[in-house]
Amino acid sequence: MTDRYLSVDQVAELLGTTARFPRRLIAERRITFVKVGRHVRIPESALAAYIEERTVQPMRPRRSRPRKAAA
């Protein structure tokens, strides 16, 4: 096992959010998690995958065509 398991508070800190956001992800089953008794842990790899899936790449600038002069 090389994956670290993070608490809800650790995930919130990494994402820069409150604990409510990762708890909502868990409740809505939008992220992989593990229950150990009453404790909930999120694998680091699941957090990385979640971030990767939602990363928006910047658009490439369009090539501008020379405009025709107004007649």
PDB file of N, CA, C and O in Angstrom:
ATOM      1  N   MET A   1       0.838  -1.187   0.000  1.00  0.00           N
ATOM      2  CA  MET A   1       0.000   0.000   0.000  1.00  0.00           C
ATOM      3  C   MET A   1       0.879   1.246   0.000  1.00  0.00           C
ATOM      4  O   MET A   1       1.524   1.552   1.003  1.00  0.00           O
ATOM      5  N   THR A   2       0.908   1.953  -1.100  1.00  0.00           N
ATOM      6  CA  THR A   2       1.712   3.161  -1.159  1.00  0.00           C
ATOM      7  C   THR A   2       0.841   4.414  -1.126  1.00  0.00           C
ATOM      8  O   THR A   2       1.364   5.522  -1.010  1.00  0.00           O
ATOM      9  N   ASP A   3      -0.455   4.258  -1.225  1.00  0.00           N
ATOM     10  CA  ASP A   3      -1.376   5.385  -1.230  1.00  0.00           C
ATOM     11  C   ASP A   3      -1.619   5.883   0.196  1.00  0.00           C
ATOM     12  O   ASP A   3      -1.886   5.091   1.099  1.00  0.00           O
ATOM     13  N   ARG A   4      -1.526   7.191   0.390  1.00  0.00           N
ATOM     14  CA  ARG A   4      -1.871   7.767   1.690  1.00  0.00           C
ATOM     15  C   ARG A   4      -3.375   7.985   1.733  1.00  0.00           C
ATOM     16  O   ARG A   4      -3.995   8.298   0.717  1.00  0.00           O
ATOM     17  N   TYR A   5      -3.946   7.822   2.891  1.00  0.00           N
ATOM     18  CA  TYR A   5      -5.367   8.051   3.081  1.00  0.00           C
ATOM     19  C   TYR A   5      -5.533   9.322   3.893  1.00  0.00           C
ATOM     20  O   TYR A   5      -5.001   9.443   4.997  1.00  0.00           O
ATOM     21  N   LEU A   6      -6.279  10.271   3.332  1.00  0.00           N
ATOM     22  CA  LEU A   6      -6.417  11.594   3.918  1.00  0.00           C
ATOM     23  C   LEU A   6      -7.766  11.752   4.610  1.00  0.00           C
ATOM     24  O   LEU A   6      -8.776  11.205   4.167  1.00  0.00           O
ATOM     25  N   SER A   7      -7.762  12.507   5.700  1.00  0.00           N
ATOM     26  CA  SER A   7      -9.017  12.811   6.378  1.00  0.00           C
ATOM     27  C   SER A   7      -9.747  13.898   5.605  1.00  0.00           C
ATOM     28  O   SER A   7      -9.183  14.524   4.707  1.00  0.00           O
ATOM     29  N   VAL A   8     -10.986  14.112   5.958  1.00  0.00           N
ATOM     30  CA  VAL A   8     -11.790  15.141   5.312  1.00  0.00           C
ATOM     31  C   VAL A   8     -11.132  16.510   5.511  1.00  0.00           C
ATOM     32  O   VAL A   8     -11.081  17.315   4.582  1.00  0.00           O
ATOM     33  N   ASP A   9     -10.634  16.769   6.708  1.00  0.00           N
ATOM     34  CA  ASP A   9      -9.989  18.054   6.987  1.00  0.00           C
ATOM     35  C   ASP A   9      -8.714  18.236   6.167  1.00  0.00           C
ATOM     36  O   ASP A   9      -8.429  19.344   5.712  1.00  0.00           O
ATOM     37  N   GLN A  10      -7.952  17.180   5.975  1.00  0.00           N
ATOM     38  CA  GLN A  10      -6.739  17.269   5.160  1.00  0.00           C
ATOM     39  C   GLN A  10      -7.088  17.556   3.700  1.00  0.00           C
ATOM     40  O   GLN A  10      -6.423  18.360   3.046  1.00  0.00           O
ATOM     41  N   VAL A  11      -8.113  16.910   3.201  1.00  0.00           N
ATOM     42  CA  VAL A  11      -8.548  17.140   1.816  1.00  0.00           C
ATOM     43  C   VAL A  11      -9.028  18.580   1.659  1.00  0.00           C
ATOM     44  O   VAL A  11      -8.704  19.245   0.675  1.00  0.00           O
ATOM     45  N   ALA A  12      -9.791  19.053   2.622  1.00  0.00           N
ATOM     46  CA  ALA A  12     -10.280  20.431   2.573  1.00  0.00           C
ATOM     47  C   ALA A  12      -9.116  21.412   2.555  1.00  0.00           C
ATOM     48  O   ALA A  12      -9.145  22.400   1.821  1.00  0.00           O
ATOM     49  N   GLU A  13      -8.109  21.150   3.346  1.00  0.00           N
ATOM     50  CA  GLU A  13      -6.945  22.039   3.385  1.00  0.00           C
ATOM     51  C   GLU A  13      -6.209  22.030   2.040  1.00  0.00           C
ATOM     52  O   GLU A  13      -5.806  23.083   1.544  1.00  0.00           O
ATOM     53  N   LEU A  14      -6.036  20.848   1.456  1.00  0.00           N
ATOM     54  CA  LEU A  14      -5.357  20.753   0.161  1.00  0.00           C
ATOM     55  C   LEU A  14      -6.128  21.469  -0.944  1.00  0.00           C
ATOM     56  O   LEU A  14      -5.530  22.073  -1.834  1.00  0.00           O
ATOM     57  N   LEU A  15      -7.456  21.401  -0.883  1.00  0.00           N
ATOM     58  CA  LEU A  15      -8.283  22.034  -1.902  1.00  0.00           C
ATOM     59  C   LEU A  15      -8.529  23.514  -1.612  1.00  0.00           C
ATOM     60  O   LEU A  15      -9.005  24.254  -2.474  1.00  0.00           O
ATOM     61  N   GLY A  16      -8.203  23.931  -0.406  1.00  0.00           N
ATOM     62  CA  GLY A  16      -8.442  25.326  -0.037  1.00  0.00           C
ATOM     63  C   GLY A  16      -9.911  25.623   0.203  1.00  0.00           C
ATOM     64  O   GLY A  16     -10.391  26.717  -0.094  1.00  0.00           O
ATOM     65  N   THR A  17     -10.624  24.635   0.747  1.00  0.00           N
ATOM     66  CA  THR A  17     -12.054  24.793   1.010  1.00  0.00           C
ATOM     67  C   THR A  17     -12.336  24.484   2.470  1.00  0.00           C
ATOM     68  O   THR A  17     -11.428  24.161   3.236  1.00  0.00           O
ATOM     69  N   THR A  18     -13.589  24.585   2.840  1.00  0.00           N
ATOM     70  CA  THR A  18     -13.994  24.145   4.175  1.00  0.00           C
ATOM     71  C   THR A  18     -14.214  22.634   4.133  1.00  0.00           C
ATOM     72  O   THR A  18     -14.238  22.042   3.054  1.00  0.00           O
ATOM     73  N   ALA A  19     -14.373  22.018   5.280  1.00  0.00           N
ATOM     74  CA  ALA A  19     -14.601  20.563   5.356  1.00  0.00           C
ATOM     75  C   ALA A  19     -15.945  20.179   4.738  1.00  0.00           C
ATOM     76  O   ALA A  19     -16.162  19.024   4.373  1.00  0.00           O
ATOM     77  N   ARG A  20     -16.824  21.138   4.627  1.00  0.00           N
ATOM     78  CA  ARG A  20     -18.148  20.845   4.081  1.00  0.00           C
ATOM     79  C   ARG A  20     -18.080  20.354   2.627  1.00  0.00           C
ATOM     80  O   ARG A  20     -18.843  19.473   2.230  1.00  0.00           O
ATOM     81  N   PHE A  21     -17.162  20.928   1.837  1.00  0.00           N
ATOM     82  CA  PHE A  21     -17.063  20.549   0.423  1.00  0.00           C
ATOM     83  C   PHE A  21     -16.673  19.081   0.238  1.00  0.00           C
ATOM     84  O   PHE A  21     -17.381  18.365  -0.470  1.00  0.00           O
ATOM     85  N   PRO A  22     -15.562  18.589   0.850  1.00  0.00           N
ATOM     86  CA  PRO A  22     -15.271  17.156   0.676  1.00  0.00           C
ATOM     87  C   PRO A  22     -16.354  16.250   1.268  1.00  0.00           C
ATOM     88  O   PRO A  22     -16.602  15.160   0.753  1.00  0.00           O
ATOM     89  N   ARG A  23     -16.988  16.693   2.332  1.00  0.00           N
ATOM     90  CA  ARG A  23     -18.086  15.888   2.895  1.00  0.00           C
ATOM     91  C   ARG A  23     -19.238  15.771   1.890  1.00  0.00           C
ATOM     92  O   ARG A  23     -19.868  14.719   1.779  1.00  0.00           O
ATOM     93  N   ARG A  24     -19.505  16.851   1.165  1.00  0.00           N
ATOM     94  CA  ARG A  24     -20.562  16.813   0.152  1.00  0.00           C
ATOM     95  C   ARG A  24     -20.168  15.899  -1.002  1.00  0.00           C
ATOM     96  O   ARG A  24     -21.006  15.162  -1.523  1.00  0.00           O
ATOM     97  N   LEU A  25     -18.873  15.942  -1.414  1.00  0.00           N
ATOM     98  CA  LEU A  25     -18.400  15.035  -2.461  1.00  0.00           C
ATOM     99  C   LEU A  25     -18.617  13.587  -2.051  1.00  0.00           C
ATOM    100  O   LEU A  25     -19.007  12.755  -2.870  1.00  0.00           O
ATOM    101  N   ILE A  26     -18.366  13.293  -0.792  1.00  0.00           N
ATOM    102  CA  ILE A  26     -18.543  11.936  -0.268  1.00  0.00           C
ATOM    103  C   ILE A  26     -20.024  11.571  -0.251  1.00  0.00           C
ATOM    104  O   ILE A  26     -20.406  10.491  -0.702  1.00  0.00           O
ATOM    105  N   ALA A  27     -20.853  12.468   0.266  1.00  0.00           N
ATOM    106  CA  ALA A  27     -22.294  12.193   0.375  1.00  0.00           C
ATOM    107  C   ALA A  27     -22.924  11.961  -0.994  1.00  0.00           C
ATOM    108  O   ALA A  27     -23.821  11.131  -1.142  1.00  0.00           O
ATOM    109  N   GLU A  28     -22.443  12.704  -1.998  1.00  0.00           N
ATOM    110  CA  GLU A  28     -22.987  12.570  -3.350  1.00  0.00           C
ATOM    111  C   GLU A  28     -22.270  11.502  -4.168  1.00  0.00           C
ATOM    112  O   GLU A  28     -22.564  11.320  -5.349  1.00  0.00           O
ATOM    113  N   ARG A  29     -21.330  10.794  -3.542  1.00  0.00           N
ATOM    114  CA  ARG A  29     -20.561   9.718  -4.188  1.00  0.00           C
ATOM    115  C   ARG A  29     -19.826  10.224  -5.428  1.00  0.00           C
ATOM    116  O   ARG A  29     -19.758   9.528  -6.441  1.00  0.00           O
ATOM    117  N   ARG A  30     -19.268  11.455  -5.346  1.00  0.00           N
ATOM    118  CA  ARG A  30     -18.542  12.036  -6.476  1.00  0.00           C
ATOM    119  C   ARG A  30     -17.044  11.825  -6.358  1.00  0.00           C
ATOM    120  O   ARG A  30     -16.296  12.211  -7.256  1.00  0.00           O
ATOM    121  N   ILE A  31     -16.589  11.218  -5.264  1.00  0.00           N
ATOM    122  CA  ILE A  31     -15.172  10.923  -5.076  1.00  0.00           C
ATOM    123  C   ILE A  31     -15.058   9.578  -4.368  1.00  0.00           C
ATOM    124  O   ILE A  31     -15.917   9.211  -3.565  1.00  0.00           O
ATOM    125  N   THR A  32     -13.993   8.852  -4.673  1.00  0.00           N
ATOM    126  CA  THR A  32     -13.762   7.551  -4.036  1.00  0.00           C
ATOM    127  C   THR A  32     -13.352   7.770  -2.590  1.00  0.00           C
ATOM    128  O   THR A  32     -12.544   8.650  -2.290  1.00  0.00           O
ATOM    129  N   PHE A  33     -13.915   6.965  -1.698  1.00  0.00           N
ATOM    130  CA  PHE A  33     -13.539   7.069  -0.299  1.00  0.00           C
ATOM    131  C   PHE A  33     -13.574   5.696   0.355  1.00  0.00           C
ATOM    132  O   PHE A  33     -14.133   4.743  -0.188  1.00  0.00           O
ATOM    133  N   VAL A  34     -12.965   5.618   1.535  1.00  0.00           N
ATOM    134  CA  VAL A  34     -12.896   4.370   2.288  1.00  0.00           C
ATOM    135  C   VAL A  34     -13.449   4.635   3.676  1.00  0.00           C
ATOM    136  O   VAL A  34     -13.097   5.631   4.308  1.00  0.00           O
ATOM    137  N   LYS A  35     -14.311   3.749   4.154  1.00  0.00           N
ATOM    138  CA  LYS A  35     -14.811   3.874   5.517  1.00  0.00           C
ATOM    139  C   LYS A  35     -14.067   2.874   6.391  1.00  0.00           C
ATOM    140  O   LYS A  35     -14.028   1.678   6.100  1.00  0.00           O
ATOM    141  N   VAL A  36     -13.484   3.379   7.453  1.00  0.00           N
ATOM    142  CA  VAL A  36     -12.802   2.540   8.446  1.00  0.00           C
ATOM    143  C   VAL A  36     -13.542   2.781   9.751  1.00  0.00           C
ATOM    144  O   VAL A  36     -13.288   3.752  10.464  1.00  0.00           O
ATOM    145  N   GLY A  37     -14.461   1.873  10.045  1.00  0.00           N
ATOM    146  CA  GLY A  37     -15.329   2.118  11.192  1.00  0.00           C
ATOM    147  C   GLY A  37     -16.184   3.339  10.899  1.00  0.00           C
ATOM    148  O   GLY A  37     -16.886   3.384   9.889  1.00  0.00           O
ATOM    149  N   ARG A  38     -16.126   4.319  11.777  1.00  0.00           N
ATOM    150  CA  ARG A  38     -16.889   5.543  11.535  1.00  0.00           C
ATOM    151  C   ARG A  38     -16.058   6.632  10.870  1.00  0.00           C
ATOM    152  O   ARG A  38     -16.562   7.724  10.606  1.00  0.00           O
ATOM    153  N   HIS A  39     -14.795   6.343  10.599  1.00  0.00           N
ATOM    154  CA  HIS A  39     -13.900   7.302   9.962  1.00  0.00           C
ATOM    155  C   HIS A  39     -13.972   7.173   8.447  1.00  0.00           C
ATOM    156  O   HIS A  39     -14.093   6.075   7.902  1.00  0.00           O
ATOM    157  N   VAL A  40     -13.894   8.312   7.787  1.00  0.00           N
ATOM    158  CA  VAL A  40     -13.912   8.346   6.322  1.00  0.00           C
ATOM    159  C   VAL A  40     -12.561   8.859   5.859  1.00  0.00           C
ATOM    160  O   VAL A  40     -12.079   9.886   6.336  1.00  0.00           O
ATOM    161  N   ARG A  41     -11.952   8.136   4.922  1.00  0.00           N
ATOM    162  CA  ARG A  41     -10.656   8.535   4.384  1.00  0.00           C
ATOM    163  C   ARG A  41     -10.721   8.543   2.867  1.00  0.00           C
ATOM    164  O   ARG A  41     -11.405   7.728   2.248  1.00  0.00           O
ATOM    165  N   ILE A  42      -9.992   9.485   2.287  1.00  0.00           N
ATOM    166  CA  ILE A  42      -9.949   9.617   0.830  1.00  0.00           C
ATOM    167  C   ILE A  42      -8.528   9.306   0.376  1.00  0.00           C
ATOM    168  O   ILE A  42      -7.588   9.958   0.828  1.00  0.00           O
ATOM    169  N   PRO A  43      -8.349   8.325  -0.506  1.00  0.00           N
ATOM    170  CA  PRO A  43      -7.011   8.027  -1.010  1.00  0.00           C
ATOM    171  C   PRO A  43      -6.445   9.216  -1.782  1.00  0.00           C
ATOM    172  O   PRO A  43      -7.168   9.897  -2.509  1.00  0.00           O
ATOM    173  N   GLU A  44      -5.160   9.456  -1.617  1.00  0.00           N
ATOM    174  CA  GLU A  44      -4.506  10.549  -2.333  1.00  0.00           C
ATOM    175  C   GLU A  44      -4.687  10.424  -3.838  1.00  0.00           C
ATOM    176  O   GLU A  44      -4.875  11.419  -4.537  1.00  0.00           O
ATOM    177  N   SER A  45      -4.628   9.185  -4.331  1.00  0.00           N
ATOM    178  CA  SER A  45      -4.785   8.973  -5.772  1.00  0.00           C
ATOM    179  C   SER A  45      -6.189   9.362  -6.240  1.00  0.00           C
ATOM    180  O   SER A  45      -6.350   9.864  -7.352  1.00  0.00           O
ATOM    181  N   ALA A  46      -7.203   9.137  -5.405  1.00  0.00           N
ATOM    182  CA  ALA A  46      -8.573   9.522  -5.767  1.00  0.00           C
ATOM    183  C   ALA A  46      -8.703  11.038  -5.816  1.00  0.00           C
ATOM    184  O   ALA A  46      -9.391  11.575  -6.684  1.00  0.00           O
ATOM    185  N   LEU A  47      -8.047  11.727  -4.891  1.00  0.00           N
ATOM    186  CA  LEU A  47      -8.069  13.188  -4.898  1.00  0.00           C
ATOM    187  C   LEU A  47      -7.360  13.724  -6.144  1.00  0.00           C
ATOM    188  O   LEU A  47      -7.844  14.654  -6.789  1.00  0.00           O
ATOM    189  N   ALA A  48      -6.215  13.133  -6.475  1.00  0.00           N
ATOM    190  CA  ALA A  48      -5.472  13.553  -7.666  1.00  0.00           C
ATOM    191  C   ALA A  48      -6.314  13.321  -8.922  1.00  0.00           C
ATOM    192  O   ALA A  48      -6.336  14.172  -9.811  1.00  0.00           O
ATOM    193  N   ALA A  49      -7.005  12.187  -9.006  1.00  0.00           N
ATOM    194  CA  ALA A  49      -7.854  11.881 -10.160  1.00  0.00           C
ATOM    195  C   ALA A  49      -9.021  12.865 -10.243  1.00  0.00           C
ATOM    196  O   ALA A  49      -9.373  13.324 -11.329  1.00  0.00           O
ATOM    197  N   TYR A  50      -9.614  13.184  -9.107  1.00  0.00           N
ATOM    198  CA  TYR A  50     -10.726  14.136  -9.065  1.00  0.00           C
ATOM    199  C   TYR A  50     -10.277  15.487  -9.603  1.00  0.00           C
ATOM    200  O   TYR A  50     -10.976  16.104 -10.408  1.00  0.00           O
ATOM    201  N   ILE A  51      -9.110  15.948  -9.158  1.00  0.00           N
ATOM    202  CA  ILE A  51      -8.582  17.237  -9.607  1.00  0.00           C
ATOM    203  C   ILE A  51      -8.257  17.191 -11.094  1.00  0.00           C
ATOM    204  O   ILE A  51      -8.567  18.128 -11.830  1.00  0.00           O
ATOM    205  N   GLU A  52      -7.634  16.106 -11.536  1.00  0.00           N
ATOM    206  CA  GLU A  52      -7.249  15.969 -12.951  1.00  0.00           C
ATOM    207  C   GLU A  52      -8.474  15.989 -13.869  1.00  0.00           C
ATOM    208  O   GLU A  52      -8.454  16.623 -14.924  1.00  0.00           O
ATOM    209  N   GLU A  53      -9.546  15.287 -13.460  1.00  0.00           N
ATOM    210  CA  GLU A  53     -10.761  15.219 -14.279  1.00  0.00           C
ATOM    211  C   GLU A  53     -11.436  16.577 -14.422  1.00  0.00           C
ATOM    212  O   GLU A  53     -12.120  16.837 -15.412  1.00  0.00           O
ATOM    213  N   ARG A  54     -11.243  17.432 -13.437  1.00  0.00           N
ATOM    214  CA  ARG A  54     -11.931  18.715 -13.434  1.00  0.00           C
ATOM    215  C   ARG A  54     -11.041  19.895 -13.788  1.00  0.00           C
ATOM    216  O   ARG A  54     -11.460  21.048 -13.683  1.00  0.00           O
ATOM    217  N   THR A  55      -9.822  19.612 -14.206  1.00  0.00           N
ATOM    218  CA  THR A  55      -8.909  20.675 -14.606  1.00  0.00           C
ATOM    219  C   THR A  55      -9.268  21.151 -16.004  1.00  0.00           C
ATOM    220  O   THR A  55      -9.376  20.356 -16.938  1.00  0.00           O
ATOM    221  N   VAL A  56      -9.449  22.436 -16.131  1.00  0.00           N
ATOM    222  CA  VAL A  56      -9.823  23.039 -17.402  1.00  0.00           C
ATOM    223  C   VAL A  56      -8.571  23.643 -18.017  1.00  0.00           C
ATOM    224  O   VAL A  56      -7.902  24.474 -17.404  1.00  0.00           O
ATOM    225  N   GLN A  57      -8.266  23.218 -19.223  1.00  0.00           N
ATOM    226  CA  GLN A  57      -7.101  23.724 -19.932  1.00  0.00           C
ATOM    227  C   GLN A  57      -7.446  25.049 -20.602  1.00  0.00           C
ATOM    228  O   GLN A  57      -8.574  25.234 -21.058  1.00  0.00           O
ATOM    229  N   PRO A  58      -6.498  25.961 -20.665  1.00  0.00           N
ATOM    230  CA  PRO A  58      -6.778  27.239 -21.319  1.00  0.00           C
ATOM    231  C   PRO A  58      -6.980  27.046 -22.821  1.00  0.00           C
ATOM    232  O   PRO A  58      -6.423  26.136 -23.435  1.00  0.00           O
ATOM    233  N   MET A  59      -7.786  27.925 -23.381  1.00  0.00           N
ATOM    234  CA  MET A  59      -8.032  27.862 -24.821  1.00  0.00           C
ATOM    235  C   MET A  59      -6.854  28.463 -25.561  1.00  0.00           C
ATOM    236  O   MET A  59      -6.210  29.394 -25.076  1.00  0.00           O
ATOM    237  N   ARG A  60      -6.577  27.929 -26.735  1.00  0.00           N
ATOM    238  CA  ARG A  60      -5.540  28.518 -27.574  1.00  0.00           C
ATOM    239  C   ARG A  60      -6.118  29.741 -28.253  1.00  0.00           C
ATOM    240  O   ARG A  60      -7.280  29.742 -28.660  1.00  0.00           O
ATOM    241  N   PRO A  61      -5.327  30.763 -28.374  1.00  0.00           N
ATOM    242  CA  PRO A  61      -5.851  31.937 -29.078  1.00  0.00           C
ATOM    243  C   PRO A  61      -6.122  31.592 -30.534  1.00  0.00           C
ATOM    244  O   PRO A  61      -5.369  30.843 -31.156  1.00  0.00           O
ATOM    245  N   ARG A  62      -7.183  32.134 -31.061  1.00  0.00           N
ATOM    246  CA  ARG A  62      -7.519  31.890 -32.463  1.00  0.00           C
ATOM    247  C   ARG A  62      -6.569  32.674 -33.338  1.00  0.00           C
ATOM    248  O   ARG A  62      -6.118  33.766 -32.992  1.00  0.00           O
ATOM    249  N   ARG A  63      -6.284  32.093 -34.459  1.00  0.00           N
ATOM    250  CA  ARG A  63      -5.473  32.826 -35.433  1.00  0.00           C
ATOM    251  C   ARG A  63      -6.335  33.934 -36.004  1.00  0.00           C
ATOM    252  O   ARG A  63      -7.453  33.699 -36.463  1.00  0.00           O
ATOM    253  N   SER A  64      -5.827  35.088 -35.971  1.00  0.00           N
ATOM    254  CA  SER A  64      -6.624  36.185 -36.519  1.00  0.00           C
ATOM    255  C   SER A  64      -6.350  36.324 -38.010  1.00  0.00           C
ATOM    256  O   SER A  64      -5.201  36.300 -38.451  1.00  0.00           O
ATOM    257  N   ARG A  65      -7.402  36.466 -38.759  1.00  0.00           N
ATOM    258  CA  ARG A  65      -7.284  36.679 -40.194  1.00  0.00           C
ATOM    259  C   ARG A  65      -7.240  38.178 -40.453  1.00  0.00           C
ATOM    260  O   ARG A  65      -7.910  38.953 -39.772  1.00  0.00           O
ATOM    261  N   PRO A  66      -6.464  38.571 -41.419  1.00  0.00           N
ATOM    262  CA  PRO A  66      -6.466  40.002 -41.735  1.00  0.00           C
ATOM    263  C   PRO A  66      -7.864  40.428 -42.166  1.00  0.00           C
ATOM    264  O   PRO A  66      -8.498  39.774 -42.994  1.00  0.00           O
ATOM    265  N   ARG A  67      -8.320  41.498 -41.613  1.00  0.00           N
ATOM    266  CA  ARG A  67      -9.653  41.985 -41.959  1.00  0.00           C
ATOM    267  C   ARG A  67      -9.580  42.789 -43.248  1.00  0.00           C
ATOM    268  O   ARG A  67      -8.598  43.477 -43.529  1.00  0.00           O
ATOM    269  N   LYS A  68     -10.628  42.679 -43.999  1.00  0.00           N
ATOM    270  CA  LYS A  68     -10.716  43.466 -45.243  1.00  0.00           C
ATOM    271  C   LYS A  68     -11.047  44.902 -44.875  1.00  0.00           C
ATOM    272  O   LYS A  68     -11.805  45.161 -43.940  1.00  0.00           O
ATOM    273  N   ALA A  69     -10.484  45.806 -45.605  1.00  0.00           N
ATOM    274  CA  ALA A  69     -10.758  47.222 -45.384  1.00  0.00           C
ATOM    275  C   ALA A  69     -12.181  47.525 -45.786  1.00  0.00           C
ATOM    276  O   ALA A  69     -12.684  46.989 -46.774  1.00  0.00           O
ATOM    277  N   ALA A  70     -12.826  48.379 -45.027  1.00  0.00           N
ATOM    278  CA  ALA A  70     -14.208  48.773 -45.344  1.00  0.00           C
ATOM    279  C   ALA A  70     -14.218  49.585 -46.623  1.00  0.00           C
ATOM    280  O   ALA A  70     -13.379  50.463 -46.819  1.00  0.00           O
ATOM    281  N   ALA A  71     -15.155  49.293 -47.476  1.00  0.00           N
ATOM    282  CA  ALA A  71     -15.219  49.984 -48.781  1.00  0.00           C
ATOM    283  C   ALA A  71     -15.978  51.255 -48.715  1.00  0.00           C
ATOM    284  O   ALA A  71     -16.117  51.944 -49.725  1.00  0.00           O
TER     285      ALA A  71
END
